[in-house]
């Protein structure tokens, strides 16, 4: 990798859950996002469809709500 080192600004945790014979969940999927800039936790969300939507959108949605100077961090 070349260029400047990248900063880690958040952590996305996903638990894929445990399903029995594709019929019912013993442990449903869940996800949460922790912003390391503003110290906010979003989620947890549970359920396969909710987790899929959350994972697909959190990286673009959170910066619009982040209370830290997000654009300044990206430029750094």
mmCIF file of the N, C-alpha and C atoms, coordinates in Angstrom:
data_MODEL
# 
_entry.id   MODEL 
# 
loop_
_atom_site.group_PDB 
_atom_site.id 
_atom_site.type_symbol 
_atom_site.label_atom_id 
_atom_site.label_alt_id 
_atom_site.label_comp_id 
_atom_site.label_asym_id 
_atom_site.label_entity_id 
_atom_site.label_seq_id 
_atom_site.pdbx_PDB_ins_code 
_atom_site.Cartn_x 
_atom_site.Cartn_y 
_atom_site.Cartn_z 
_atom_site.occupancy 
_atom_site.B_iso_or_equiv 
_atom_site.pdbx_formal_charge 
_atom_site.auth_seq_id 
_atom_site.auth_comp_id 
_atom_site.auth_asym_id 
_atom_site.auth_atom_id 
_atom_site.pdbx_PDB_model_num 
ATOM 1   N N  . UNK A 1 1  ? 0.831   -1.171  0.000  1.00 0.00 ? 1  UNK A N  1 
ATOM 2   C CA . UNK A 1 1  ? 0.000   0.000   0.000  1.00 0.00 ? 1  UNK A CA 1 
ATOM 3   C C  . UNK A 1 1  ? 0.880   1.240   0.000  1.00 0.00 ? 1  UNK A C  1 
ATOM 4   N N  . UNK A 1 2  ? 0.529   2.196   -0.792 1.00 0.00 ? 2  UNK A N  1 
ATOM 5   C CA . UNK A 1 2  ? 1.309   3.426   -0.873 1.00 0.00 ? 2  UNK A CA 1 
ATOM 6   C C  . UNK A 1 2  ? 0.495   4.594   -0.343 1.00 0.00 ? 2  UNK A C  1 
ATOM 7   N N  . UNK A 1 3  ? 1.156   5.692   -0.130 1.00 0.00 ? 3  UNK A N  1 
ATOM 8   C CA . UNK A 1 3  ? 0.457   6.881   0.345  1.00 0.00 ? 3  UNK A CA 1 
ATOM 9   C C  . UNK A 1 3  ? 0.429   6.951   1.857  1.00 0.00 ? 3  UNK A C  1 
ATOM 10  N N  . UNK A 1 4  ? -0.414  7.842   2.340  1.00 0.00 ? 4  UNK A N  1 
ATOM 11  C CA . UNK A 1 4  ? -0.527  8.041   3.786  1.00 0.00 ? 4  UNK A CA 1 
ATOM 12  C C  . UNK A 1 4  ? -1.291  6.896   4.444  1.00 0.00 ? 4  UNK A C  1 
ATOM 13  N N  . UNK A 1 5  ? -0.947  6.600   5.698  1.00 0.00 ? 5  UNK A N  1 
ATOM 14  C CA . UNK A 1 5  ? -1.696  5.560   6.404  1.00 0.00 ? 5  UNK A CA 1 
ATOM 15  C C  . UNK A 1 5  ? -3.145  5.993   6.626  1.00 0.00 ? 5  UNK A C  1 
ATOM 16  N N  . UNK A 1 6  ? -4.048  5.051   6.600  1.00 0.00 ? 6  UNK A N  1 
ATOM 17  C CA . UNK A 1 6  ? -5.466  5.319   6.815  1.00 0.00 ? 6  UNK A CA 1 
ATOM 18  C C  . UNK A 1 6  ? -5.793  5.252   8.307  1.00 0.00 ? 6  UNK A C  1 
ATOM 19  N N  . UNK A 1 7  ? -6.751  6.075   8.724  1.00 0.00 ? 7  UNK A N  1 
ATOM 20  C CA . UNK A 1 7  ? -7.213  6.050   10.111 1.00 0.00 ? 7  UNK A CA 1 
ATOM 21  C C  . UNK A 1 7  ? -8.470  5.205   10.211 1.00 0.00 ? 7  UNK A C  1 
ATOM 22  N N  . UNK A 1 8  ? -8.585  4.451   11.264 1.00 0.00 ? 8  UNK A N  1 
ATOM 23  C CA . UNK A 1 8  ? -9.812  3.718   11.532 1.00 0.00 ? 8  UNK A CA 1 
ATOM 24  C C  . UNK A 1 8  ? -10.744 4.661   12.270 1.00 0.00 ? 8  UNK A C  1 
ATOM 25  N N  . UNK A 1 9  ? -11.928 4.881   11.717 1.00 0.00 ? 9  UNK A N  1 
ATOM 26  C CA . UNK A 1 9  ? -12.865 5.838   12.313 1.00 0.00 ? 9  UNK A CA 1 
ATOM 27  C C  . UNK A 1 9  ? -14.100 5.173   12.888 1.00 0.00 ? 9  UNK A C  1 
ATOM 28  N N  . UNK A 1 10 ? -14.293 3.887   12.634 1.00 0.00 ? 10 UNK A N  1 
ATOM 29  C CA . UNK A 1 10 ? -15.476 3.216   13.152 1.00 0.00 ? 10 UNK A CA 1 
ATOM 30  C C  . UNK A 1 10 ? -15.321 1.714   13.087 1.00 0.00 ? 10 UNK A C  1 
ATOM 31  N N  . UNK A 1 11 ? -16.209 1.030   13.813 1.00 0.00 ? 11 UNK A N  1 
ATOM 32  C CA . UNK A 1 11 ? -16.193 -0.433  13.827 1.00 0.00 ? 11 UNK A CA 1 
ATOM 33  C C  . UNK A 1 11 ? -17.608 -0.946  13.589 1.00 0.00 ? 11 UNK A C  1 
ATOM 34  N N  . UNK A 1 12 ? -17.736 -1.848  12.651 1.00 0.00 ? 12 UNK A N  1 
ATOM 35  C CA . UNK A 1 12 ? -19.016 -2.475  12.338 1.00 0.00 ? 12 UNK A CA 1 
ATOM 36  C C  . UNK A 1 12 ? -18.951 -3.919  12.821 1.00 0.00 ? 12 UNK A C  1 
ATOM 37  N N  . UNK A 1 13 ? -19.827 -4.252  13.758 1.00 0.00 ? 13 UNK A N  1 
ATOM 38  C CA . UNK A 1 13 ? -19.879 -5.598  14.314 1.00 0.00 ? 13 UNK A CA 1 
ATOM 39  C C  . UNK A 1 13 ? -21.099 -6.313  13.756 1.00 0.00 ? 13 UNK A C  1 
ATOM 40  N N  . UNK A 1 14 ? -20.891 -7.499  13.188 1.00 0.00 ? 14 UNK A N  1 
ATOM 41  C CA . UNK A 1 14 ? -21.988 -8.285  12.632 1.00 0.00 ? 14 UNK A CA 1 
ATOM 42  C C  . UNK A 1 14 ? -21.896 -9.705  13.181 1.00 0.00 ? 14 UNK A C  1 
ATOM 43  N N  . UNK A 1 15 ? -22.995 -10.165 13.774 1.00 0.00 ? 15 UNK A N  1 
ATOM 44  C CA . UNK A 1 15 ? -23.125 -11.549 14.233 1.00 0.00 ? 15 UNK A CA 1 
ATOM 45  C C  . UNK A 1 15 ? -24.133 -12.198 13.298 1.00 0.00 ? 15 UNK A C  1 
ATOM 46  N N  . UNK A 1 16 ? -23.716 -13.199 12.538 1.00 0.00 ? 16 UNK A N  1 
ATOM 47  C CA . UNK A 1 16 ? -24.589 -13.800 11.534 1.00 0.00 ? 16 UNK A CA 1 
ATOM 48  C C  . UNK A 1 16 ? -25.658 -14.705 12.129 1.00 0.00 ? 16 UNK A C  1 
ATOM 49  N N  . UNK A 1 17 ? -25.627 -14.928 13.426 1.00 0.00 ? 17 UNK A N  1 
ATOM 50  C CA . UNK A 1 17 ? -26.664 -15.713 14.075 1.00 0.00 ? 17 UNK A CA 1 
ATOM 51  C C  . UNK A 1 17 ? -26.524 -17.200 13.831 1.00 0.00 ? 17 UNK A C  1 
ATOM 52  N N  . UNK A 1 18 ? -27.531 -17.933 14.312 1.00 0.00 ? 18 UNK A N  1 
ATOM 53  C CA . UNK A 1 18 ? -27.535 -19.387 14.154 1.00 0.00 ? 18 UNK A CA 1 
ATOM 54  C C  . UNK A 1 18 ? -28.962 -19.823 13.824 1.00 0.00 ? 18 UNK A C  1 
ATOM 55  N N  . UNK A 1 19 ? -29.102 -20.542 12.718 1.00 0.00 ? 19 UNK A N  1 
ATOM 56  C CA . UNK A 1 19 ? -30.403 -20.957 12.217 1.00 0.00 ? 19 UNK A CA 1 
ATOM 57  C C  . UNK A 1 19 ? -30.510 -22.484 12.255 1.00 0.00 ? 19 UNK A C  1 
ATOM 58  N N  . UNK A 1 20 ? -31.706 -22.999 12.500 1.00 0.00 ? 20 UNK A N  1 
ATOM 59  C CA . UNK A 1 20 ? -31.927 -24.438 12.527 1.00 0.00 ? 20 UNK A CA 1 
ATOM 60  C C  . UNK A 1 20 ? -32.663 -24.849 11.257 1.00 0.00 ? 20 UNK A C  1 
ATOM 61  N N  . UNK A 1 21 ? -32.009 -25.626 10.420 1.00 0.00 ? 21 UNK A N  1 
ATOM 62  C CA . UNK A 1 21 ? -32.599 -26.203 9.207  1.00 0.00 ? 21 UNK A CA 1 
ATOM 63  C C  . UNK A 1 21 ? -33.370 -25.189 8.354  1.00 0.00 ? 21 UNK A C  1 
ATOM 64  N N  . UNK A 1 22 ? -32.887 -23.981 8.294  1.00 0.00 ? 22 UNK A N  1 
ATOM 65  C CA . UNK A 1 22 ? -33.519 -22.907 7.509  1.00 0.00 ? 22 UNK A CA 1 
ATOM 66  C C  . UNK A 1 22 ? -34.988 -22.690 7.879  1.00 0.00 ? 22 UNK A C  1 
ATOM 67  N N  . UNK A 1 23 ? -35.344 -23.013 9.117  1.00 0.00 ? 23 UNK A N  1 
ATOM 68  C CA . UNK A 1 23 ? -36.730 -22.882 9.552  1.00 0.00 ? 23 UNK A CA 1 
ATOM 69  C C  . UNK A 1 23 ? -36.890 -21.795 10.607 1.00 0.00 ? 23 UNK A C  1 
ATOM 70  N N  . UNK A 1 24 ? -36.056 -21.825 11.635 1.00 0.00 ? 24 UNK A N  1 
ATOM 71  C CA . UNK A 1 24 ? -36.163 -20.815 12.693 1.00 0.00 ? 24 UNK A CA 1 
ATOM 72  C C  . UNK A 1 24 ? -34.772 -20.482 13.221 1.00 0.00 ? 24 UNK A C  1 
ATOM 73  N N  . UNK A 1 25 ? -34.700 -19.303 13.827 1.00 0.00 ? 25 UNK A N  1 
ATOM 74  C CA . UNK A 1 25 ? -33.437 -18.829 14.373 1.00 0.00 ? 25 UNK A CA 1 
ATOM 75  C C  . UNK A 1 25 ? -33.312 -19.232 15.839 1.00 0.00 ? 25 UNK A C  1 
ATOM 76  N N  . UNK A 1 26 ? -32.174 -19.848 16.184 1.00 0.00 ? 26 UNK A N  1 
ATOM 77  C CA . UNK A 1 26 ? -31.832 -20.077 17.587 1.00 0.00 ? 26 UNK A CA 1 
ATOM 78  C C  . UNK A 1 26 ? -31.290 -18.766 18.153 1.00 0.00 ? 26 UNK A C  1 
ATOM 79  N N  . UNK A 1 27 ? -30.460 -18.130 17.356 1.00 0.00 ? 27 UNK A N  1 
ATOM 80  C CA . UNK A 1 27 ? -29.851 -16.849 17.706 1.00 0.00 ? 27 UNK A CA 1 
ATOM 81  C C  . UNK A 1 27 ? -29.953 -15.973 16.461 1.00 0.00 ? 27 UNK A C  1 
ATOM 82  N N  . UNK A 1 28 ? -30.801 -14.946 16.469 1.00 0.00 ? 28 UNK A N  1 
ATOM 83  C CA . UNK A 1 28 ? -30.987 -14.149 15.242 1.00 0.00 ? 28 UNK A CA 1 
ATOM 84  C C  . UNK A 1 28 ? -29.759 -13.304 14.909 1.00 0.00 ? 28 UNK A C  1 
ATOM 85  N N  . UNK A 1 29 ? -29.583 -12.971 13.640 1.00 0.00 ? 29 UNK A N  1 
ATOM 86  C CA . UNK A 1 29 ? -28.481 -12.091 13.249 1.00 0.00 ? 29 UNK A CA 1 
ATOM 87  C C  . UNK A 1 29 ? -28.642 -10.723 13.911 1.00 0.00 ? 29 UNK A C  1 
ATOM 88  N N  . UNK A 1 30 ? -27.520 -10.069 14.173 1.00 0.00 ? 30 UNK A N  1 
ATOM 89  C CA . UNK A 1 30 ? -27.560 -8.730  14.764 1.00 0.00 ? 30 UNK A CA 1 
ATOM 90  C C  . UNK A 1 30 ? -26.330 -7.952  14.321 1.00 0.00 ? 30 UNK A C  1 
ATOM 91  N N  . UNK A 1 31 ? -26.437 -6.631  14.402 1.00 0.00 ? 31 UNK A N  1 
ATOM 92  C CA . UNK A 1 31 ? -25.319 -5.772  14.003 1.00 0.00 ? 31 UNK A CA 1 
ATOM 93  C C  . UNK A 1 31 ? -25.374 -4.468  14.777 1.00 0.00 ? 31 UNK A C  1 
ATOM 94  N N  . UNK A 1 32 ? -24.195 -3.851  14.939 1.00 0.00 ? 32 UNK A N  1 
ATOM 95  C CA . UNK A 1 32 ? -24.109 -2.520  15.545 1.00 0.00 ? 32 UNK A CA 1 
ATOM 96  C C  . UNK A 1 32 ? -22.883 -1.818  14.973 1.00 0.00 ? 32 UNK A C  1 
ATOM 97  N N  . UNK A 1 33 ? -22.899 -0.502  15.026 1.00 0.00 ? 33 UNK A N  1 
ATOM 98  C CA . UNK A 1 33 ? -21.800 0.315   14.524 1.00 0.00 ? 33 UNK A CA 1 
ATOM 99  C C  . UNK A 1 33 ? -21.345 1.230   15.648 1.00 0.00 ? 33 UNK A C  1 
ATOM 100 N N  . UNK A 1 34 ? -20.044 1.307   15.867 1.00 0.00 ? 34 UNK A N  1 
ATOM 101 C CA . UNK A 1 34 ? -19.467 2.203   16.868 1.00 0.00 ? 34 UNK A CA 1 
ATOM 102 C C  . UNK A 1 34 ? -18.562 3.200   16.171 1.00 0.00 ? 34 UNK A C  1 
ATOM 103 N N  . UNK A 1 35 ? -18.893 4.488   16.294 1.00 0.00 ? 35 UNK A N  1 
ATOM 104 C CA . UNK A 1 35 ? -18.067 5.548   15.720 1.00 0.00 ? 35 UNK A CA 1 
ATOM 105 C C  . UNK A 1 35 ? -16.977 5.894   16.728 1.00 0.00 ? 35 UNK A C  1 
ATOM 106 N N  . UNK A 1 36 ? -15.731 5.844   16.294 1.00 0.00 ? 36 UNK A N  1 
ATOM 107 C CA . UNK A 1 36 ? -14.613 6.152   17.172 1.00 0.00 ? 36 UNK A CA 1 
ATOM 108 C C  . UNK A 1 36 ? -14.341 7.649   17.244 1.00 0.00 ? 36 UNK A C  1 
ATOM 109 N N  . UNK A 1 37 ? -15.021 8.428   16.401 1.00 0.00 ? 37 UNK A N  1 
ATOM 110 C CA . UNK A 1 37 ? -14.842 9.878   16.406 1.00 0.00 ? 37 UNK A CA 1 
ATOM 111 C C  . UNK A 1 37 ? -15.781 10.553  17.398 1.00 0.00 ? 37 UNK A C  1 
ATOM 112 N N  . UNK A 1 38 ? -17.069 10.204  17.333 1.00 0.00 ? 38 UNK A N  1 
ATOM 113 C CA . UNK A 1 38 ? -18.046 10.859  18.211 1.00 0.00 ? 38 UNK A CA 1 
ATOM 114 C C  . UNK A 1 38 ? -18.484 9.955   19.362 1.00 0.00 ? 38 UNK A C  1 
ATOM 115 N N  . UNK A 1 39 ? -17.947 8.750   19.422 1.00 0.00 ? 39 UNK A N  1 
ATOM 116 C CA . UNK A 1 39 ? -18.242 7.784   20.487 1.00 0.00 ? 39 UNK A CA 1 
ATOM 117 C C  . UNK A 1 39 ? -19.721 7.378   20.529 1.00 0.00 ? 39 UNK A C  1 
ATOM 118 N N  . UNK A 1 40 ? -20.364 7.373   19.374 1.00 0.00 ? 40 UNK A N  1 
ATOM 119 C CA . UNK A 1 40 ? -21.765 6.991   19.267 1.00 0.00 ? 40 UNK A CA 1 
ATOM 120 C C  . UNK A 1 40 ? -21.868 5.527   18.872 1.00 0.00 ? 40 UNK A C  1 
ATOM 121 N N  . UNK A 1 41 ? -22.871 4.850   19.429 1.00 0.00 ? 41 UNK A N  1 
ATOM 122 C CA . UNK A 1 41 ? -23.179 3.480   19.027 1.00 0.00 ? 41 UNK A CA 1 
ATOM 123 C C  . UNK A 1 41 ? -24.530 3.504   18.327 1.00 0.00 ? 41 UNK A C  1 
ATOM 124 N N  . UNK A 1 42 ? -24.587 2.966   17.121 1.00 0.00 ? 42 UNK A N  1 
ATOM 125 C CA . UNK A 1 42 ? -25.853 2.854   16.400 1.00 0.00 ? 42 UNK A CA 1 
ATOM 126 C C  . UNK A 1 42 ? -26.216 1.384   16.343 1.00 0.00 ? 42 UNK A C  1 
ATOM 127 N N  . UNK A 1 43 ? -27.477 1.092   16.608 1.00 0.00 ? 43 UNK A N  1 
ATOM 128 C CA . UNK A 1 43 ? -27.933 -0.278  16.720 1.00 0.00 ? 43 UNK A CA 1 
ATOM 129 C C  . UNK A 1 43 ? -27.981 -0.642  18.187 1.00 0.00 ? 43 UNK A C  1 
ATOM 130 N N  . UNK A 1 44 ? -28.100 -1.868  18.521 1.00 0.00 ? 44 UNK A N  1 
ATOM 131 C CA . UNK A 1 44 ? -28.054 -3.005  17.615 1.00 0.00 ? 44 UNK A CA 1 
ATOM 132 C C  . UNK A 1 44 ? -29.372 -3.180  16.875 1.00 0.00 ? 44 UNK A C  1 
ATOM 133 N N  . UNK A 1 45 ? -29.282 -3.756  15.702 1.00 0.00 ? 45 UNK A N  1 
ATOM 134 C CA . UNK A 1 45 ? -30.454 -4.176  14.948 1.00 0.00 ? 45 UNK A CA 1 
ATOM 135 C C  . UNK A 1 45 ? -30.436 -5.699  14.915 1.00 0.00 ? 45 UNK A C  1 
ATOM 136 N N  . UNK A 1 46 ? -31.610 -6.301  14.891 1.00 0.00 ? 46 UNK A N  1 
ATOM 137 C CA . UNK A 1 46 ? -31.691 -7.761  14.867 1.00 0.00 ? 46 UNK A CA 1 
ATOM 138 C C  . UNK A 1 46 ? -32.620 -8.201  13.742 1.00 0.00 ? 46 UNK A C  1 
ATOM 139 N N  . UNK A 1 47 ? -32.374 -9.418  13.266 1.00 0.00 ? 47 UNK A N  1 
ATOM 140 C CA . UNK A 1 47 ? -33.162 -9.977  12.177 1.00 0.00 ? 47 UNK A CA 1 
ATOM 141 C C  . UNK A 1 47 ? -32.389 -9.891  10.870 1.00 0.00 ? 47 UNK A C  1 
ATOM 142 N N  . UNK A 1 48 ? -32.532 -10.893 10.043 1.00 0.00 ? 48 UNK A N  1 
ATOM 143 C CA . UNK A 1 48 ? -31.742 -10.982 8.812  1.00 0.00 ? 48 UNK A CA 1 
ATOM 144 C C  . UNK A 1 48 ? -31.952 -9.792  7.884  1.00 0.00 ? 48 UNK A C  1 
ATOM 145 N N  . UNK A 1 49 ? -33.187 -9.400  7.652  1.00 0.00 ? 49 UNK A N  1 
ATOM 146 C CA . UNK A 1 49 ? -33.452 -8.278  6.739  1.00 0.00 ? 49 UNK A CA 1 
ATOM 147 C C  . UNK A 1 49 ? -32.985 -6.955  7.322  1.00 0.00 ? 49 UNK A C  1 
ATOM 148 N N  . UNK A 1 50 ? -33.231 -6.732  8.609  1.00 0.00 ? 50 UNK A N  1 
ATOM 149 C CA . UNK A 1 50 ? -32.809 -5.486  9.246  1.00 0.00 ? 50 UNK A CA 1 
ATOM 150 C C  . UNK A 1 50 ? -31.288 -5.359  9.255  1.00 0.00 ? 50 UNK A C  1 
ATOM 151 N N  . UNK A 1 51 ? -30.589 -6.462  9.523  1.00 0.00 ? 51 UNK A N  1 
ATOM 152 C CA . UNK A 1 51 ? -29.121 -6.442  9.529  1.00 0.00 ? 51 UNK A CA 1 
ATOM 153 C C  . UNK A 1 51 ? -28.599 -6.146  8.126  1.00 0.00 ? 51 UNK A C  1 
ATOM 154 N N  . UNK A 1 52 ? -29.177 -6.764  7.112  1.00 0.00 ? 52 UNK A N  1 
ATOM 155 C CA . UNK A 1 52 ? -28.728 -6.518  5.739  1.00 0.00 ? 52 UNK A CA 1 
ATOM 156 C C  . UNK A 1 52 ? -28.897 -5.050  5.360  1.00 0.00 ? 52 UNK A C  1 
ATOM 157 N N  . UNK A 1 53 ? -30.039 -4.441  5.703  1.00 0.00 ? 53 UNK A N  1 
ATOM 158 C CA . UNK A 1 53 ? -30.264 -3.015  5.411  1.00 0.00 ? 53 UNK A CA 1 
ATOM 159 C C  . UNK A 1 53 ? -29.286 -2.137  6.185  1.00 0.00 ? 53 UNK A C  1 
ATOM 160 N N  . UNK A 1 54 ? -29.080 -2.449  7.460  1.00 0.00 ? 54 UNK A N  1 
ATOM 161 C CA . UNK A 1 54 ? -28.185 -1.675  8.320  1.00 0.00 ? 54 UNK A CA 1 
ATOM 162 C C  . UNK A 1 54 ? -26.757 -1.692  7.776  1.00 0.00 ? 54 UNK A C  1 
ATOM 163 N N  . UNK A 1 55 ? -26.261 -2.878  7.449  1.00 0.00 ? 55 UNK A N  1 
ATOM 164 C CA . UNK A 1 55 ? -24.888 -3.017  6.945  1.00 0.00 ? 55 UNK A CA 1 
ATOM 165 C C  . UNK A 1 55 ? -24.721 -2.289  5.611  1.00 0.00 ? 55 UNK A C  1 
ATOM 166 N N  . UNK A 1 56 ? -25.744 -2.336  4.777  1.00 0.00 ? 56 UNK A N  1 
ATOM 167 C CA . UNK A 1 56 ? -25.662 -1.699  3.454  1.00 0.00 ? 56 UNK A CA 1 
ATOM 168 C C  . UNK A 1 56 ? -25.645 -0.176  3.535  1.00 0.00 ? 56 UNK A C  1 
ATOM 169 N N  . UNK A 1 57 ? -26.197 0.406   4.604  1.00 0.00 ? 57 UNK A N  1 
ATOM 170 C CA . UNK A 1 57 ? -26.352 1.861   4.644  1.00 0.00 ? 57 UNK A CA 1 
ATOM 171 C C  . UNK A 1 57 ? -25.588 2.591   5.743  1.00 0.00 ? 57 UNK A C  1 
ATOM 172 N N  . UNK A 1 58 ? -25.090 1.914   6.754  1.00 0.00 ? 58 UNK A N  1 
ATOM 173 C CA . UNK A 1 58 ? -24.531 2.618   7.918  1.00 0.00 ? 58 UNK A CA 1 
ATOM 174 C C  . UNK A 1 58 ? -23.305 3.461   7.567  1.00 0.00 ? 58 UNK A C  1 
ATOM 175 N N  . UNK A 1 59 ? -22.477 3.017   6.669  1.00 0.00 ? 59 UNK A N  1 
ATOM 176 C CA . UNK A 1 59 ? -21.251 3.767   6.352  1.00 0.00 ? 59 UNK A CA 1 
ATOM 177 C C  . UNK A 1 59 ? -21.528 5.079   5.643  1.00 0.00 ? 59 UNK A C  1 
ATOM 178 N N  . UNK A 1 60 ? -22.652 5.183   4.977  1.00 0.00 ? 60 UNK A N  1 
ATOM 179 C CA . UNK A 1 60 ? -23.015 6.456   4.350  1.00 0.00 ? 60 UNK A CA 1 
ATOM 180 C C  . UNK A 1 60 ? -23.974 7.255   5.221  1.00 0.00 ? 60 UNK A C  1 
ATOM 181 N N  . UNK A 1 61 ? -24.796 6.578   6.019  1.00 0.00 ? 61 UNK A N  1 
ATOM 182 C CA . UNK A 1 61 ? -25.767 7.269   6.868  1.00 0.00 ? 61 UNK A CA 1 
ATOM 183 C C  . UNK A 1 61 ? -25.136 7.914   8.101  1.00 0.00 ? 61 UNK A C  1 
ATOM 184 N N  . UNK A 1 62 ? -24.215 7.224   8.757  1.00 0.00 ? 62 UNK A N  1 
ATOM 185 C CA . UNK A 1 62 ? -23.669 7.765   10.011 1.00 0.00 ? 62 UNK A CA 1 
ATOM 186 C C  . UNK A 1 62 ? -22.956 9.103   9.839  1.00 0.00 ? 62 UNK A C  1 
ATOM 187 N N  . UNK A 1 63 ? -22.140 9.305   8.828  1.00 0.00 ? 63 UNK A N  1 
ATOM 188 C CA . UNK A 1 63 ? -21.464 10.601  8.702  1.00 0.00 ? 63 UNK A CA 1 
ATOM 189 C C  . UNK A 1 63 ? -22.430 11.790  8.656  1.00 0.00 ? 63 UNK A C  1 
ATOM 190 N N  . UNK A 1 64 ? -23.652 11.579  8.212  1.00 0.00 ? 64 UNK A N  1 
ATOM 191 C CA . UNK A 1 64 ? -24.627 12.682  8.192  1.00 0.00 ? 64 UNK A CA 1 
ATOM 192 C C  . UNK A 1 64 ? -25.120 13.024  9.590  1.00 0.00 ? 64 UNK A C  1 
ATOM 193 N N  . UNK A 1 65 ? -24.970 12.096  10.547 1.00 0.00 ? 65 UNK A N  1 
ATOM 194 C CA . UNK A 1 65 ? -25.401 12.316  11.933 1.00 0.00 ? 65 UNK A CA 1 
ATOM 195 C C  . UNK A 1 65 ? -24.243 12.498  12.899 1.00 0.00 ? 65 UNK A C  1 
ATOM 196 N N  . UNK A 1 66 ? -23.029 12.267  12.456 1.00 0.00 ? 66 UNK A N  1 
ATOM 197 C CA . UNK A 1 66 ? -21.857 12.292  13.325 1.00 0.00 ? 66 UNK A CA 1 
ATOM 198 C C  . UNK A 1 66 ? -21.633 13.698  13.886 1.00 0.00 ? 66 UNK A C  1 
ATOM 199 N N  . UNK A 1 67 ? -21.423 13.786  15.196 1.00 0.00 ? 67 UNK A N  1 
ATOM 200 C CA . UNK A 1 67 ? -21.207 15.073  15.837 1.00 0.00 ? 67 UNK A CA 1 
ATOM 201 C C  . UNK A 1 67 ? -19.751 15.518  15.789 1.00 0.00 ? 67 UNK A C  1 
ATOM 202 N N  . UNK A 1 68 ? -18.860 14.626  15.358 1.00 0.00 ? 68 UNK A N  1 
ATOM 203 C CA . UNK A 1 68 ? -17.436 14.988  15.212 1.00 0.00 ? 68 UNK A CA 1 
ATOM 204 C C  . UNK A 1 68 ? -17.232 15.686  13.874 1.00 0.00 ? 68 UNK A C  1 
ATOM 205 N N  . UNK A 1 69 ? -16.095 16.318  13.698 1.00 0.00 ? 69 UNK A N  1 
ATOM 206 C CA . UNK A 1 69 ? -15.781 16.994  12.451 1.00 0.00 ? 69 UNK A CA 1 
ATOM 207 C C  . UNK A 1 69 ? -15.369 15.939  11.435 1.00 0.00 ? 69 UNK A C  1 
ATOM 208 N N  . UNK A 1 70 ? -16.333 15.247  10.846 1.00 0.00 ? 70 UNK A N  1 
ATOM 209 C CA . UNK A 1 70 ? -16.071 14.103  9.974  1.00 0.00 ? 70 UNK A CA 1 
ATOM 210 C C  . UNK A 1 70 ? -15.285 14.474  8.723  1.00 0.00 ? 70 UNK A C  1 
ATOM 211 N N  . UNK A 1 71 ? -15.622 15.574  8.084  1.00 0.00 ? 71 UNK A N  1 
ATOM 212 C CA . UNK A 1 71 ? -14.928 15.968  6.854  1.00 0.00 ? 71 UNK A CA 1 
ATOM 213 C C  . UNK A 1 71 ? -13.474 16.340  7.146  1.00 0.00 ? 71 UNK A C  1 
ATOM 214 N N  . UNK A 1 72 ? -13.226 16.954  8.295  1.00 0.00 ? 72 UNK A N  1 
ATOM 215 C CA . UNK A 1 72 ? -11.857 17.289  8.671  1.00 0.00 ? 72 UNK A CA 1 
ATOM 216 C C  . UNK A 1 72 ? -11.021 16.045  8.897  1.00 0.00 ? 72 UNK A C  1 
ATOM 217 N N  . UNK A 1 73 ? -11.627 15.016  9.439  1.00 0.00 ? 73 UNK A N  1 
ATOM 218 C CA . UNK A 1 73 ? -10.898 13.756  9.665  1.00 0.00 ? 73 UNK A CA 1 
ATOM 219 C C  . UNK A 1 73 ? -10.584 13.094  8.346  1.00 0.00 ? 73 UNK A C  1 
ATOM 220 N N  . UNK A 1 74 ? -11.511 13.110  7.390  1.00 0.00 ? 74 UNK A N  1 
ATOM 221 C CA . UNK A 1 74 ? -11.251 12.503  6.095  1.00 0.00 ? 74 UNK A CA 1 
ATOM 222 C C  . UNK A 1 74 ? -10.108 13.210  5.379  1.00 0.00 ? 74 UNK A C  1 
ATOM 223 N N  . UNK A 1 75 ? -9.996  14.505  5.551  1.00 0.00 ? 75 UNK A N  1 
ATOM 224 C CA . UNK A 1 75 ? -8.938  15.263  4.872  1.00 0.00 ? 75 UNK A CA 1 
ATOM 225 C C  . UNK A 1 75 ? -7.589  15.053  5.543  1.00 0.00 ? 75 UNK A C  1 
ATOM 226 N N  . UNK A 1 76 ? -7.571  14.679  6.804  1.00 0.00 ? 76 UNK A N  1 
ATOM 227 C CA . UNK A 1 76 ? -6.318  14.527  7.561  1.00 0.00 ? 76 UNK A CA 1 
ATOM 228 C C  . UNK A 1 76 ? -5.488  13.389  7.045  1.00 0.00 ? 76 UNK A C  1 
# 
